[in-house]
């Protein structure tokens, strides 16, 4: 997690080893989706919708 001087979260970083060139998680019927690793779509929704709108 990358934080501002007050301790607020500015950005989060995930590294998924061995995923290749595919989207981690998501609809597995889609091309370029990988069932391994975290569900990237769910993680982004949690990050963005958990923040107040400026």
PQR file with spaces between the fields and no chain letter, atoms N, CA, C, O and H, PARSE charges and radii, in Angstrom:
ATOM       1  N    UNK     1       0.840   -1.166    0.000 -0.4000 1.5000
ATOM       2  CA   UNK     1       0.000    0.000    0.000 -0.0000 2.0000
ATOM       3  C    UNK     1       0.892    1.237    0.000  0.5500 1.7000
ATOM       4  O    UNK     1       1.907    1.292    0.695 -0.5500 1.4000
ATOM       5  N    UNK     2       0.504    2.199   -0.771 -0.4000 1.5000
ATOM       6  CA   UNK     2       1.214    3.478   -0.837 -0.0000 2.0000
ATOM       7  C    UNK     2       0.331    4.512   -0.147  0.5500 1.7000
ATOM       8  O    UNK     2      -0.835    4.685   -0.503 -0.5500 1.4000
ATOM       9  H    UNK     2      -0.320    2.155   -1.336  0.4000 1.0000
ATOM      10  N    UNK     3       0.894    5.191    0.838 -0.4000 1.5000
ATOM      11  CA   UNK     3       0.103    6.102    1.671 -0.0000 2.0000
ATOM      12  C    UNK     3       0.577    7.544    1.565  0.5500 1.7000
ATOM      13  O    UNK     3       1.736    7.813    1.249 -0.5500 1.4000
ATOM      14  H    UNK     3       1.841    5.051    1.128  0.4000 1.0000
ATOM      15  N    UNK     4      -0.349    8.471    1.836 -0.4000 1.5000
ATOM      16  CA   UNK     4       0.011    9.889    1.887 -0.0000 2.0000
ATOM      17  C    UNK     4       0.580   10.191    3.276  0.5500 1.7000
ATOM      18  O    UNK     4       0.541    9.319    4.145 -0.5500 1.4000
ATOM      19  H    UNK     4      -1.290    8.252    2.092  0.4000 1.0000
ATOM      20  N    UNK     5       1.105   11.391    3.511 -0.4000 1.5000
ATOM      21  CA   UNK     5       1.715   11.706    4.807 -0.0000 2.0000
ATOM      22  C    UNK     5       0.766   11.545    5.999  0.5500 1.7000
ATOM      23  O    UNK     5       1.217   11.313    7.121 -0.5500 1.4000
ATOM      24  H    UNK     5       1.137   12.098    2.805  0.4000 1.0000
ATOM      25  N    UNK     6      -0.537   11.666    5.764 -0.4000 1.5000
ATOM      26  CA   UNK     6      -1.512   11.507    6.858 -0.0000 2.0000
ATOM      27  C    UNK     6      -1.886   10.051    7.093  0.5500 1.7000
ATOM      28  O    UNK     6      -2.636    9.747    8.021 -0.5500 1.4000
ATOM      29  H    UNK     6      -0.903   11.855    4.853  0.4000 1.0000
ATOM      30  N    UNK     7      -1.372    9.147    6.263 -0.4000 1.5000
ATOM      31  CA   UNK     7      -1.650    7.723    6.430 -0.0000 2.0000
ATOM      32  C    UNK     7      -2.769    7.200    5.554  0.5500 1.7000
ATOM      33  O    UNK     7      -3.084    6.011    5.605 -0.5500 1.4000
ATOM      34  H    UNK     7      -0.762    9.394    5.510  0.4000 1.0000
ATOM      35  N    UNK     8      -3.386    8.072    4.740 -0.4000 1.5000
ATOM      36  CA   UNK     8      -4.440    7.627    3.831 -0.0000 2.0000
ATOM      37  C    UNK     8      -3.859    6.820    2.679  0.5500 1.7000
ATOM      38  O    UNK     8      -2.751    7.089    2.216 -0.5500 1.4000
ATOM      39  H    UNK     8      -3.130    9.038    4.698  0.4000 1.0000
ATOM      40  N    UNK     9      -4.606    5.843    2.228 -0.4000 1.5000
ATOM      41  CA   UNK     9      -4.135    4.988    1.136 -0.0000 2.0000
ATOM      42  C    UNK     9      -4.299    5.720   -0.189  0.5500 1.7000
ATOM      43  O    UNK     9      -5.389    6.183   -0.523 -0.5500 1.4000
ATOM      44  H    UNK     9      -5.506    5.624    2.604  0.4000 1.0000
ATOM      45  N    UNK    10      -3.206    5.821   -0.939 -0.4000 1.5000
ATOM      46  CA   UNK    10      -3.215    6.435   -2.267 -0.0000 2.0000
ATOM      47  C    UNK    10      -3.316    5.384   -3.360  0.5500 1.7000
ATOM      48  O    UNK    10      -4.005    5.589   -4.359 -0.5500 1.4000
ATOM      49  H    UNK    10      -2.320    5.446   -0.668  0.4000 1.0000
ATOM      50  N    UNK    11      -2.634    4.260   -3.174 -0.4000 1.5000
ATOM      51  CA   UNK    11      -2.615    3.206   -4.189 -0.0000 2.0000
ATOM      52  C    UNK    11      -2.242    1.887   -3.529  0.5500 1.7000
ATOM      53  O    UNK    11      -1.569    1.846   -2.500 -0.5500 1.4000
ATOM      54  H    UNK    11      -2.075    4.094   -2.362  0.4000 1.0000
ATOM      55  N    UNK    12      -2.695    0.831   -4.145 -0.4000 1.5000
ATOM      56  CA   UNK    12      -2.306   -0.509   -3.720 -0.0000 2.0000
ATOM      57  C    UNK    12      -1.636   -1.210   -4.886  0.5500 1.7000
ATOM      58  O    UNK    12      -1.954   -0.938   -6.043 -0.5500 1.4000
ATOM      59  H    UNK    12      -3.242    0.865   -4.982  0.4000 1.0000
ATOM      60  N    UNK    13      -0.731   -2.090   -4.593 -0.4000 1.5000
ATOM      61  CA   UNK    13      -0.001   -2.791   -5.652 -0.0000 2.0000
ATOM      62  C    UNK    13      -0.072   -4.289   -5.398  0.5500 1.7000
ATOM      63  O    UNK    13       0.180   -4.754   -4.286 -0.5500 1.4000
ATOM      64  H    UNK    13      -0.472   -2.310   -3.653  0.4000 1.0000
ATOM      65  N    UNK    14      -0.419   -5.043   -6.442 -0.4000 1.5000
ATOM      66  CA   UNK    14      -0.448   -6.495   -6.372 -0.0000 2.0000
ATOM      67  C    UNK    14       0.533   -7.035   -7.404  0.5500 1.7000
ATOM      68  O    UNK    14       0.606   -6.517   -8.519 -0.5500 1.4000
ATOM      69  H    UNK    14      -0.624   -4.666   -7.345  0.4000 1.0000
ATOM      70  N    UNK    15       1.276   -8.054   -7.050 -0.4000 1.5000
ATOM      71  CA   UNK    15       2.134   -8.756   -7.995 -0.0000 2.0000
ATOM      72  C    UNK    15       1.679  -10.205   -8.020  0.5500 1.7000
ATOM      73  O    UNK    15       1.715  -10.888   -6.996 -0.5500 1.4000
ATOM      74  H    UNK    15       1.217   -8.475   -6.145  0.4000 1.0000
ATOM      75  N    UNK    16       1.251  -10.677   -9.185 -0.4000 1.5000
ATOM      76  CA   UNK    16       0.797  -12.057   -9.337 -0.0000 2.0000
ATOM      77  C    UNK    16       1.840  -12.786  -10.173  0.5500 1.7000
ATOM      78  O    UNK    16       1.938  -12.569  -11.381 -0.5500 1.4000
ATOM      79  H    UNK    16       1.222  -10.122  -10.017  0.4000 1.0000
ATOM      80  N    UNK    17       2.606  -13.635   -9.540 -0.4000 1.5000
ATOM      81  CA   UNK    17       3.659  -14.372  -10.228 -0.0000 2.0000
ATOM      82  C    UNK    17       3.063  -15.550  -10.997  0.5500 1.7000
ATOM      83  O    UNK    17       2.189  -16.248  -10.484 -0.5500 1.4000
ATOM      84  H    UNK    17       2.527  -13.811   -8.559  0.4000 1.0000
ATOM      85  N    UNK    18       3.529  -15.770  -12.215 -0.4000 1.5000
ATOM      86  CA   UNK    18       3.119  -16.913  -13.016 -0.0000 2.0000
ATOM      87  C    UNK    18       1.793  -16.750  -13.725  0.5500 1.7000
ATOM      88  O    UNK    18       1.269  -17.728  -14.259 -0.5500 1.4000
ATOM      89  H    UNK    18       4.240  -15.202  -12.632  0.4000 1.0000
ATOM      90  N    UNK    19       1.227  -15.548  -13.751 -0.4000 1.5000
ATOM      91  CA   UNK    19      -0.073  -15.359  -14.397 -0.0000 2.0000
ATOM      92  C    UNK    19       0.050  -15.216  -15.914  0.5500 1.7000
ATOM      93  O    UNK    19      -0.937  -15.387  -16.630 -0.5500 1.4000
ATOM      94  H    UNK    19       1.652  -14.754  -13.317  0.4000 1.0000
ATOM      95  N    UNK    20       1.217  -14.912  -16.397 -0.4000 1.5000
ATOM      96  CA   UNK    20       1.365  -14.707  -17.831 -0.0000 2.0000
ATOM      97  C    UNK    20       0.635  -13.450  -18.270  0.5500 1.7000
ATOM      98  O    UNK    20       0.491  -12.499  -17.501 -0.5500 1.4000
ATOM      99  H    UNK    20       2.018  -14.773  -15.815  0.4000 1.0000
ATOM     100  N    UNK    21       0.182  -13.456  -19.496 -0.4000 1.5000
ATOM     101  CA   UNK    21      -0.497  -12.278  -20.050 -0.0000 2.0000
ATOM     102  C    UNK    21      -2.002  -12.557  -20.023  0.5500 1.7000
ATOM     103  O    UNK    21      -2.617  -12.801  -21.061 -0.5500 1.4000
ATOM     104  H    UNK    21       0.299  -14.228  -20.121  0.4000 1.0000
ATOM     105  N    UNK    22      -2.584  -12.517  -18.824 -0.4000 1.5000
ATOM     106  CA   UNK    22      -4.010  -12.785  -18.669 -0.0000 2.0000
ATOM     107  C    UNK    22      -4.545  -11.953  -17.514  0.5500 1.7000
ATOM     108  O    UNK    22      -3.800  -11.558  -16.618 -0.5500 1.4000
ATOM     109  H    UNK    22      -2.084  -12.319  -17.981  0.4000 1.0000
ATOM     110  N    UNK    23      -5.855  -11.693  -17.551 -0.4000 1.5000
ATOM     111  CA   UNK    23      -6.519  -10.971  -16.465 -0.0000 2.0000
ATOM     112  C    UNK    23      -6.761  -11.953  -15.342  0.5500 1.7000
ATOM     113  O    UNK    23      -7.342  -13.017  -15.558 -0.5500 1.4000
ATOM     114  H    UNK    23      -6.460  -12.014  -18.279  0.4000 1.0000
ATOM     115  N    UNK    24      -6.324  -11.611  -14.153 -0.4000 1.5000
ATOM     116  CA   UNK    24      -6.474  -12.484  -12.996 -0.0000 2.0000
ATOM     117  C    UNK    24      -7.917  -12.416  -12.488  0.5500 1.7000
ATOM     118  O    UNK    24      -8.395  -11.353  -12.091 -0.5500 1.4000
ATOM     119  H    UNK    24      -5.851  -10.747  -13.978  0.4000 1.0000
ATOM     120  N    UNK    25      -8.598  -13.556  -12.507 -0.4000 1.5000
ATOM     121  CA   UNK    25      -9.999  -13.610  -12.075 -0.0000 2.0000
ATOM     122  C    UNK    25     -10.922  -13.206  -13.202  0.5500 1.7000
ATOM     123  O    UNK    25     -10.545  -13.273  -14.372 -0.5500 1.4000
ATOM     124  H    UNK    25      -8.209  -14.419  -12.830  0.4000 1.0000
ATOM     125  N    UNK    26     -12.116  -12.790  -12.865 -0.4000 1.5000
ATOM     126  CA   UNK    26     -13.084  -12.380  -13.873 -0.0000 2.0000
ATOM     127  C    UNK    26     -13.846  -13.559  -14.452  0.5500 1.7000
ATOM     128  O    UNK    26     -13.790  -14.665  -13.913 -0.5500 1.4000
ATOM     129  H    UNK    26     -12.422  -12.735  -11.914  0.4000 1.0000
ATOM     130  N    UNK    27     -14.547  -13.330  -15.533 -0.4000 1.5000
ATOM     131  CA   UNK    27     -15.368  -14.342  -16.180 -0.0000 2.0000
ATOM     132  C    UNK    27     -14.478  -15.282  -16.977  0.5500 1.7000
ATOM     133  O    UNK    27     -13.854  -14.874  -17.956 -0.5500 1.4000
ATOM     134  H    UNK    27     -14.592  -12.432  -15.971  0.4000 1.0000
ATOM     135  N    UNK    28     -14.421  -16.528  -16.561 -0.4000 1.5000
ATOM     136  CA   UNK    28     -13.513  -17.488  -17.196 -0.0000 2.0000
ATOM     137  C    UNK    28     -13.961  -17.877  -18.600  0.5500 1.7000
ATOM     138  O    UNK    28     -13.199  -18.512  -19.330 -0.5500 1.4000
ATOM     139  H    UNK    28     -14.928  -16.859  -15.766  0.4000 1.0000
ATOM     140  N    UNK    29     -15.182  -17.508  -18.995 -0.4000 1.5000
ATOM     141  CA   UNK    29     -15.619  -17.757  -20.379 -0.0000 2.0000
ATOM     142  C    UNK    29     -14.985  -16.756  -21.333  0.5500 1.7000
ATOM     143  O    UNK    29     -14.964  -16.982  -22.543 -0.5500 1.4000
ATOM     144  H    UNK    29     -15.800  -16.992  -18.403  0.4000 1.0000
ATOM     145  N    UNK    30     -14.474  -15.668  -20.808 -0.4000 1.5000
ATOM     146  CA   UNK    30     -13.852  -14.639  -21.642 -0.0000 2.0000
ATOM     147  C    UNK    30     -12.433  -15.050  -22.019  0.5500 1.7000
ATOM     148  O    UNK    30     -11.774  -15.802  -21.301 -0.5500 1.4000
ATOM     149  H    UNK    30     -14.491  -15.485  -19.825  0.4000 1.0000
ATOM     150  N    UNK    31     -11.978  -14.540  -23.161 -0.4000 1.5000
ATOM     151  CA   UNK    31     -10.592  -14.812  -23.545 -0.0000 2.0000
ATOM     152  C    UNK    31      -9.662  -14.020  -22.628  0.5500 1.7000
ATOM     153  O    UNK    31     -10.025  -12.944  -22.152 -0.5500 1.4000
ATOM     154  H    UNK    31     -12.513  -13.929  -23.745  0.4000 1.0000
ATOM     155  N    UNK    32      -8.507  -14.531  -22.388 -0.4000 1.5000
ATOM     156  CA   UNK    32      -7.466  -13.895  -21.573 -0.0000 2.0000
ATOM     157  C    UNK    32      -7.861  -13.748  -20.111  0.5500 1.7000
ATOM     158  O    UNK    32      -7.402  -12.815  -19.452 -0.5500 1.4000
ATOM     159  H    UNK    32      -8.212  -15.405  -22.774  0.4000 1.0000
ATOM     160  N    UNK    33      -8.699  -14.641  -19.577 -0.4000 1.5000
ATOM     161  CA   UNK    33      -9.015  -14.654  -18.151 -0.0000 2.0000
ATOM     162  C    UNK    33      -8.310  -15.854  -17.532  0.5500 1.7000
ATOM     163  O    UNK    33      -8.211  -16.912  -18.154 -0.5500 1.4000
ATOM     164  H    UNK    33      -9.072  -15.399  -20.112  0.4000 1.0000
ATOM     165  N    UNK    34      -7.831  -15.691  -16.329 -0.4000 1.5000
ATOM     166  CA   UNK    34      -7.081  -16.735  -15.644 -0.0000 2.0000
ATOM     167  C    UNK    34      -7.684  -16.959  -14.260  0.5500 1.7000
ATOM     168  O    UNK    34      -7.857  -16.008  -13.498 -0.5500 1.4000
ATOM     169  H    UNK    34      -7.911  -14.831  -15.824  0.4000 1.0000
ATOM     170  N    UNK    35      -8.000  -18.191  -13.934 -0.4000 1.5000
ATOM     171  CA   UNK    35      -8.617  -18.510  -12.642 -0.0000 2.0000
ATOM     172  C    UNK    35      -7.621  -18.444  -11.486  0.5500 1.7000
ATOM     173  O    UNK    35      -8.029  -18.415  -10.325 -0.5500 1.4000
ATOM     174  H    UNK    35      -7.860  -18.964  -14.552  0.4000 1.0000
ATOM     175  N    UNK    36      -6.348  -18.421  -11.781 -0.4000 1.5000
ATOM     176  CA   UNK    36      -5.320  -18.399  -10.731 -0.0000 2.0000
ATOM     177  C    UNK    36      -5.096  -16.978  -10.224  0.5500 1.7000
ATOM     178  O    UNK    36      -5.231  -16.010  -10.972 -0.5500 1.4000
ATOM     179  H    UNK    36      -6.017  -18.444  -12.725  0.4000 1.0000
ATOM     180  N    UNK    37      -4.760  -16.874   -8.972 -0.4000 1.5000
ATOM     181  CA   UNK    37      -4.474  -15.560   -8.397 -0.0000 2.0000
ATOM     182  C    UNK    37      -5.745  -14.883   -7.911  0.5500 1.7000
ATOM     183  O    UNK    37      -6.825  -15.471   -7.964 -0.5500 1.4000
ATOM     184  H    UNK    37      -4.651  -17.662   -8.365  0.4000 1.0000
ATOM     185  N    UNK    38      -5.622  -13.653   -7.440 -0.4000 1.5000
ATOM     186  CA   UNK    38      -6.787  -12.924   -6.906 -0.0000 2.0000
ATOM     187  C    UNK    38      -7.707  -12.474   -8.040  0.5500 1.7000
ATOM     188  O    UNK    38      -7.283  -12.389   -9.193 -0.5500 1.4000
ATOM     189  H    UNK    38      -4.745  -13.175   -7.397  0.4000 1.0000
ATOM     190  N    UNK    39      -8.952  -12.189   -7.714 -0.4000 1.5000
ATOM     191  CA   UNK    39      -9.896  -11.652   -8.686 -0.0000 2.0000
ATOM     192  C    UNK    39      -9.609  -10.163   -8.812  0.5500 1.7000
ATOM     193  O    UNK    39     -10.017   -9.375   -7.959 -0.5500 1.4000
ATOM     194  H    UNK    39      -9.296  -12.258   -6.778  0.4000 1.0000
ATOM     195  N    UNK    40      -8.911   -9.779   -9.865 -0.4000 1.5000
ATOM     196  CA   UNK    40      -8.463   -8.392  -10.035 -0.0000 2.0000
ATOM     197  C    UNK    40      -9.637   -7.417  -10.096  0.5500 1.7000
ATOM     198  O    UNK    40      -9.547   -6.308   -9.568 -0.5500 1.4000
ATOM     199  H    UNK    40      -8.579  -10.420  -10.557  0.4000 1.0000
ATOM     200  N    UNK    41     -10.730   -7.816  -10.731 -0.4000 1.5000
ATOM     201  CA   UNK    41     -11.899   -6.927  -10.832 -0.0000 2.0000
ATOM     202  C    UNK    41     -12.471   -6.639   -9.446  0.5500 1.7000
ATOM     203  O    UNK    41     -12.795   -5.491   -9.140 -0.5500 1.4000
ATOM     204  H    UNK    41     -10.803   -8.716  -11.160  0.4000 1.0000
ATOM     205  N    UNK    42     -12.597   -7.653   -8.614 -0.4000 1.5000
ATOM     206  CA   UNK    42     -13.132   -7.468   -7.263 -0.0000 2.0000
ATOM     207  C    UNK    42     -12.206   -6.598   -6.427  0.5500 1.7000
ATOM     208  O    UNK    42     -12.674   -5.765   -5.651 -0.5500 1.4000
ATOM     209  H    UNK    42     -12.333   -8.585   -8.862  0.4000 1.0000
ATOM     210  N    UNK    43     -10.918   -6.775   -6.574 -0.4000 1.5000
ATOM     211  CA   UNK    43      -9.952   -5.966   -5.812 -0.0000 2.0000
ATOM     212  C    UNK    43     -10.036   -4.503   -6.218  0.5500 1.7000
ATOM     213  O    UNK    43      -9.968   -3.623   -5.360 -0.5500 1.4000
ATOM     214  H    UNK    43     -10.537   -7.451   -7.204  0.4000 1.0000
ATOM     215  N    UNK    44     -10.184   -4.222   -7.526 -0.4000 1.5000
ATOM     216  CA   UNK    44     -10.293   -2.831   -7.973 -0.0000 2.0000
ATOM     217  C    UNK    44     -11.596   -2.202   -7.498  0.5500 1.7000
ATOM     218  O    UNK    44     -11.605   -1.051   -7.062 -0.5500 1.4000
ATOM     219  H    UNK    44     -10.239   -4.937   -8.223  0.4000 1.0000
ATOM     220  N    UNK    45     -12.704   -2.952   -7.578 -0.4000 1.5000
ATOM     221  CA   UNK    45     -13.978   -2.415   -7.084 -0.0000 2.0000
ATOM     222  C    UNK    45     -13.864   -2.067   -5.608  0.5500 1.7000
ATOM     223  O    UNK    45     -14.304   -0.995   -5.191 -0.5500 1.4000
ATOM     224  H    UNK    45     -12.697   -3.887   -7.933  0.4000 1.0000
ATOM     225  N    UNK    46     -13.283   -2.952   -4.815 -0.4000 1.5000
ATOM     226  CA   UNK    46     -13.138   -2.697   -3.384 -0.0000 2.0000
ATOM     227  C    UNK    46     -12.281   -1.460   -3.138  0.5500 1.7000
ATOM     228  O    UNK    46     -12.595   -0.660   -2.256 -0.5500 1.4000
ATOM     229  H    UNK    46     -12.926   -3.823   -5.154  0.4000 1.0000
ATOM     230  N    UNK    47     -11.205   -1.292   -3.902 -0.4000 1.5000
ATOM     231  CA   UNK    47     -10.325   -0.142   -3.724 -0.0000 2.0000
ATOM     232  C    UNK    47     -11.044    1.155   -4.086  0.5500 1.7000
ATOM     233  O    UNK    47     -11.052    2.096   -3.292 -0.5500 1.4000
ATOM     234  H    UNK    47     -10.950   -1.941   -4.618  0.4000 1.0000
ATOM     235  N    UNK    48     -11.649    1.217   -5.275 -0.4000 1.5000
ATOM     236  CA   UNK    48     -12.235    2.470   -5.743 -0.0000 2.0000
ATOM     237  C    UNK    48     -13.547    2.818   -5.055  0.5500 1.7000
ATOM     238  O    UNK    48     -13.770    3.983   -4.724 -0.5500 1.4000
ATOM     239  H    UNK    48     -11.642    0.453   -5.920  0.4000 1.0000
ATOM     240  N    UNK    49     -14.417    1.846   -4.832 -0.4000 1.5000
ATOM     241  CA   UNK    49     -15.699    2.162   -4.211 -0.0000 2.0000
ATOM     242  C    UNK    49     -15.596    2.307   -2.713  0.5500 1.7000
ATOM     243  O    UNK    49     -16.550    2.736   -2.063 -0.5500 1.4000
ATOM     244  H    UNK    49     -14.236    0.900   -5.101  0.4000 1.0000
ATOM     245  N    UNK    50     -14.458    1.958   -2.158 -0.4000 1.5000
ATOM     246  CA   UNK    50     -14.236    2.148   -0.728 -0.0000 2.0000
ATOM     247  C    UNK    50     -13.645    3.505   -0.408  0.5500 1.7000
ATOM     248  O    UNK    50     -13.309    3.778    0.745 -0.5500 1.4000
ATOM     249  H    UNK    50     -13.684    1.609   -2.686  0.4000 1.0000
ATOM     250  N    UNK    51     -13.513    4.369   -1.424 -0.4000 1.5000
ATOM     251  CA   UNK    51     -12.903    5.687   -1.248 -0.0000 2.0000
ATOM     252  C    UNK    51     -13.948    6.777   -1.431  0.5500 1.7000
ATOM     253  O    UNK    51     -14.834    6.647   -2.275 -0.5500 1.4000
ATOM     254  H    UNK    51     -13.786    4.147   -2.360  0.4000 1.0000
ATOM     255  N    UNK    52     -13.858    7.842   -0.656 -0.4000 1.5000
ATOM     256  CA   UNK    52     -14.778    8.961   -0.870 -0.0000 2.0000
ATOM     257  C    UNK    52     -14.487    9.646   -2.190  0.5500 1.7000
ATOM     258  O    UNK    52     -13.340    9.679   -2.638 -0.5500 1.4000
ATOM     259  H    UNK    52     -13.138    7.948    0.029  0.4000 1.0000
ATOM     260  N    UNK    53     -15.507   10.187   -2.808 -0.4000 1.5000
ATOM     261  CA   UNK    53     -15.362   10.906   -4.077 -0.0000 2.0000
ATOM     262  C    UNK    53     -14.993   12.338   -3.776  0.5500 1.7000
ATOM     263  O    UNK    53     -15.671   13.007   -2.995 -0.5500 1.4000
ATOM     264  H    UNK    53     -16.438   10.161   -2.444  0.4000 1.0000
ATOM     265  N    UNK    54     -13.912   12.822   -4.395 -0.4000 1.5000
ATOM     266  CA   UNK    54     -13.442   14.190   -4.161 -0.0000 2.0000
ATOM     267  C    UNK    54     -14.185   15.178   -5.025  0.5500 1.7000
ATOM     268  O    UNK    54     -13.919   16.378   -4.958 -0.5500 1.4000
ATOM     269  H    UNK    54     -13.361   12.279   -5.029  0.4000 1.0000
